[in-house]
Amino acid sequence: MPEKQKISLKEKEEKLRKKIEEAKSALSRLQEKRQIELGKLACKHGLDSIDNTVLDKHFAELAKVLLDGNA
């Protein structure tokens, strides 16, 4: 019966670092996908023709209402 090969702390650390980097990459892809979805939603409702300064003001107001639960 072969003995289990012990993994050094350095190897464990490297595996964890690799997992963390892969998770960061996956999170970044998900965030980019969400931003694209939000952009498509804004365009669907014609918001692409409105100045960004105006949009920023109204999005801030909308976020406050939605996040405070006053919707």
C-alpha positions in Angstrom: 0.0 0.0 0.0 1.7 3.3 -1.1 2.0 6.0 1.5 0.4 9.3 0.9 2.9 11.8 -0.3 3.1 14.8 2.1 2.6 18.2 0.6 4.9 20.9 1.8 3.6 24.1 3.3 5.1 26.0 0.3 3.1 23.8 -2.1 -0.1 24.3 -0.1 0.5 28.0 -0.1 1.0 28.0 -3.9 -2.2 26.0 -4.4 -4.2 28.4 -2.3 -2.7 31.4 -4.1 -3.7 29.8 -7.4 -7.3 29.2 -6.1 -7.5 32.8 -4.9 -6.3 34.2 -8.3 -8.8 31.9 -10.1 -11.6 33.2 -7.8 -10.6 36.8 -8.4 -10.7 36.2 -12.2 -14.1 34.6 -12.0 -15.4 37.4 -9.9 -14.1 39.9 -12.4 -15.8 38.1 -15.2 -19.1 38.1 -13.3 -18.9 41.8 -12.5 -18.1 42.6 -16.2 -21.1 40.5 -17.3 -23.3 42.3 -14.8 -22.2 45.7 -16.0 -22.9 44.7 -19.6 -26.4 43.5 -18.5 -27.0 46.9 -16.8 -25.9 48.8 -19.8 -28.2 46.8 -22.1 -31.1 47.4 -19.7 -30.3 51.2 -19.7 -30.2 51.2 -23.5 -33.4 49.2 -23.7 -35.1 52.1 -21.9 -33.5 54.8 -24.0 -31.1 56.0 -21.3 -28.2 55.9 -23.7 -29.3 59.3 -25.1 -29.2 61.1 -21.7 -26.1 62.9 -20.5 -24.0 60.9 -18.0 -24.1 63.7 -15.4 -27.9 63.6 -15.4 -27.9 59.8 -15.3 -25.5 59.8 -12.4 -27.7 62.1 -10.3 -30.8 60.1 -10.9 -29.1 56.7 -10.4 -27.8 57.9 -7.1 -31.4 58.9 -6.1 -32.7 55.6 -7.3 -30.1 53.6 -5.5 -30.9 55.4 -2.2 -34.6 54.6 -2.6 -34.0 51.0 -3.5 -31.3 50.3 -1.0 -33.2 52.0 1.9 -36.2 49.7 1.1 -38.5 52.6 0.2 -39.3 51.3 -3.2 
